[in-house]
Amino acid sequence: MYSFEEFIEEIRNNILDYLPEEYEDADVDIREVYKNNNVALTGLMVHPENGNNISPTIYLDDYYKKYQNGTNMNGVLEDMADIIVSNTPNVNIDTELFTNWENIKERIYPRLSAIKGNEEYLKNKVYTPVDDLAVTYYILVDESPVNIASVTVTNNLFENYNISKEEMHEKAFDNMHISYPAKVESIVEQLANVLPPEEIETMRDGIPLYVVSNEKGMNGAVEILDPHTMDLIKETLGNQEYLAIPSSVHEFLIMPMDESGSFREMAAMIQEVNQTAVSKEEILSDHPYKIDPERHLFISADRDITVEKQMENKNIEQKQMDIMMQPNVHKRKIEQRGPRL
């Protein structure tokens, strides 16, 4: 059996033999790729000589596990070749288009990841911190029912746009709301066709739990930060505070705050699920959050929303006081009113 290093070389030396004739002189690129949560994978990209510079990334780590479990090299290479051919765009894409804001602004979308533990993943990317999470941005190149081809907005790319990060953030969320609107659904309804009827009835009698994601169920956790989603939650479930459980990068689960347990209990449950049921690159966080749909507020659950509101009001009052203390402010107000008649 090949070691992983030997397996990589076998792929490098033989993959072109399994591809169509137009790939005869293609460039085979194998490199380390950092995914969410600093997961380092070995990615394969094959670029044909016809100038097509967009290629799906195939992660050799997964295929090496298949090889270790009994799939022969011929089967591995055939499977890789099928994916390359079926997922490579038919047209060449000028990568310089990605450096022009006007060209990409309708195709930019947000993703959500943790900040802690993502130092390598985030170090060259533009991101907006939200509590202890990071909103990153990607340019949609192509998509299928089960996958998307995208380009992440790096610091180098962003320098070409001549816009503020806030403007890009707002546009990304606007695009998401239009193209991938949020979906808030009872977990009972979502599992109705999967679990036996008696289990569904038991769930109906339990704590109300809702899934927040998008129609695709892909990278949908970020939907919870969209003000439109907050409004949807308020309108459909009620205007109250909710506990938000980070199921994965694809979705949040929410429940009314008065139905939730303690922060420690919920955090312990999330950590156990992350360790046993979620792949490392899809883990979002190890603790719950709170949302207040009325105020579009999202914070860690160990922080007090009431305190946050008080601090917000205090900041507003301080700003008002600062304005009133500015020189000539009363004079300006009188001048703006005009003379009394």
N, C-alpha and C positions, 0 to 999 in steps of 0.2 A: 504493500500500500504506500502511495506517495505521501510524503510530508506536505504541509500546506505550501511551503516554498516550491517544492517540486510540482505540486498541483498547479500553481500559478504559471510556472514555466510551460507546462503541458498545454494549458489554455492559450498562452501567448503564442506558442509555436504552431498550434493546430487549428485555432478557431476559424481562420480564413478559408480552410479547406471545406468547411461546412456551410459557407455562405455563397450566395449567387456570384456569377462571374463579375459583376460590377464592383465587387469587394476584393477582387484579386490583388490589387496593390494598395489596399486600405491601410490606414494607420491604426495600429493597435496600442491603445493607451491604458495602462494599469497603474493606478495610484491610490494612496490612502485618502479616504473621504471621512470627514467628521460629520456625524449626524447629531440629532438631538441628544442631550445629556452626555456629550463628549464621547459617544459611541464611535469608535474608529473602525471603519470597514474598508475592505479592499475592493475598489470599483473598477470595472472593465468598461471601456468605451471604444467603439470601432467607428472610424470616420472614413467613408469611401473617398476615392480620389476624385469623384465628380464634384467635390467642393462642398458637399453636405456637411455642415459643421455642427449639427444638432444630432446627438445620439443618445439613446437610453443608457443609463448607468446600470450595469448588472453587478450585483454584489456577490463576489466569489465566496465569501464566508458561508452563505447559505448553501451554495452548490457543493462546497467541500463537505458539509454535513451530510448532504444527500449521497455523495461519493462514499463517505465513511459508513453510511447505512446500507450500502450495497448497490447503488446505481453505478454502472460502469462508465468509463470516460466517454465512450461513444454516445451514450444516452445524455450525459451532461452537456457535451458539445452540441448535440442536435437541439436540445432544449434552449440553450443560449442563443443559437443561431436563429431559431424561430422567433424568439423575443426581439432580437436585434432587427430582423427584417420587418416584423409586424408593427414595431413601435418607432421606427425611424421615419420622420416626416418625409413626404415625397418631394418637397421643395427645399432648396437651399435658403437659409435664413441669414441675412446680413447682421452679424452680431453688433455692428456699429449702430443699428437701430436701437439697441438697448441703452445707448448713451444719450438719447434724445428724449426729454420728458414728454414732448408732444406726441411722440410715437408710442410711448408705453403707458401713458397715464390712464387709459381706459382698460388696461390689462394688469393693473397692479392690485394685489390683495394682501391681507395680513395673515400671519400665523402666530401661534402662541407657544412659548416654552418657558422653562424656569430660568432664572438668572444664575442661581447657585448651582455649581456643577456643570455649567455650560461655558466655561471660560474659553476653551478652544473653539467651540462652535460659534460663539458670539464675537470673538475678538476682531474680526474683519467685517462684521455685518452692521448695518444701520438698525438700531432697535430703540423702542420707546419703553421705558420701565413703567409697569403698572403694579404697584405693591412689590412683591418679590418675583413677578413674572416679567417676561420680555415679549413685546410685540415686534416681530420681524416682518419683512416685506418681500414678496416675490412677484416676478413678472410671469404671467401665464403664457406659455409658448404653444402648447397643444394639450388636449385632454381626451381621454377615453372614459367609458363607464367605470373603469376600475383603477385608472392611473392618471397622473398629470405630468406634463413636461414643463419645467419651470426654471427660471433663473433667479437666484436670490440677489437682492439689492445689497451690494457690498459698499463699503465706504468709498472705494474708488469710483464705482458707478455713480453713486449719489452726488459726488463732486461735480459731475457734468450737468446736473439737472437745474442748478441755479434756483432752487426753491427751498423753503424751510422744511424741516422734518415734520412740523405740525401740518403743513399743507399736504405732504405725502400721506401722512397718517389718516387725515380726514378723507382724502380721495380713495385710499385703499378700503376704508370702511364703507364709503358710499358705493363703491363697486361691488363689495361683498353683499351689501343689502339688496342690490339690484340683481346680481347674477346668482348668488347663493343665499337666499333669504333664510333667516333662522327658522328652526322648527322646534316647538315646545310641545312635547307629547308625554302623556302618562306612561310610565314604564309598564304598567299593566297592559295598556293597549299595544305597546310595542312587542310585548312577549306573548300576546294572546294566541298567536299561531304557532308558538314554540313549546309552551308549557302545557301540561294537562289541565283540563278545566277546573279540577278541584284546587290545584295550586294557584290558579288565577283568582279564584274566589277568595282564597286565603289572603292573597295580596291585596285584594280590594278592601278587605277589612283592616288592613294594616296602615302604616304611616303613608300618607300620600307622597309619592316620589315621581319627579318629572325629569325627562331627558331634554337637555338643551344642546342642539347641534344644528346641522344643516341637512338638506335633502340627501346629499351624497354621503353624509356620515363620515366625511374626510376632512381633517383639520378643522373640525367644527367647534372646538372648545372656545376659540376666540370670539365666537358669536355672542357670548355672554357679556362682553365688554361694549357691544354696540348699543347705543341709546335706543334704537328701534327695538332691539330685543328686550331691553328693560321695560319699554312701554308695552310690548306684547305680553310679557309676564304679568305686568300689573293689570292689564285688561282681561286676560284669560284666567288667571289664577287668583287675583286679588291683590290689593295694595297693602302689602305687609313685608316685613323683612324675611329673607330666606337664607338658609344655609346652603352653600354651593360646594359640592364634593367634586374634586377633579378626577373624573373617571379615567381620562387619558387626554392626549392632545386632540382627540377627536370629539370629546363631549364632556359636559358637566352634568351632574345630577343635582337637582335642587329639591328642598323640602322646606315647609314653614319652620321658622326658627323655634316656635313653641313646641314643635314635635321632635326637635333634635336633642341628642345627648350632649355630654360635656365635650369640650374641645379635645381633651386628652383621649377620650374614648373614640371620637371620630378620627383623630389623627392616627391612632393605633390601628384602626380598621383600614384606613387608606393605605398605610404602610404595609400591612399584611397583604392586601390585594395587589399592590404594586409588586411585591416580591414573588407572588405566586401566580398571578393571572395576567399581568401586563408586561409586554416586551420592554426592555430597558429604554429603547429609543422612543417609545410612545408614552412613557411616564411623564406627567405634567408637574405634579407637586405631591408632597407627602403630608399635607394638612388641609383642612377645610377653609372656606372663605365665607364672608357674609355679603349679601347684596341688598340694597335698598332701591327698588325700582323707581320709587317716587323721585329720588334725588340722583338717580343714575350713579349710585355709589357702589364700589367693589373694593373690599378690604379683607385682610386676613381675619379669620374668625376669632383669633385671640385678642383682637382689638375691639374696642367698644364703639359701635356706630353712634351712640348718643354723644360720646366724647368727641367723635369726629365732627358731628353736626355742630356741637358747641364751639369747637375750634374754627370751623368754617364761618360761623356767625361772628366770632370774635375777630377773625381776619377782616371780614366785611366792615365791622364797626371800626377797626383800627384804620382801614383805608379811608373811611369817611372822616375820621378824626384827623388823619394826616392832611386830607384835602382842606378841612376847615382851618387847620393851623398854618396853611400856606399864606405868605404875605399877600395882602390886597384881595384875598378871596371874597370878603364881604363887599368890598368896593366893586369887584367884577360882577357880583350877583345884582347889585343895585343898578349898575350900568346896563346889564342885560335886560332888566325889567323896564328900563326907560323912566323918564320923569313922571311923577304923579301930576294929574291935571285937577 
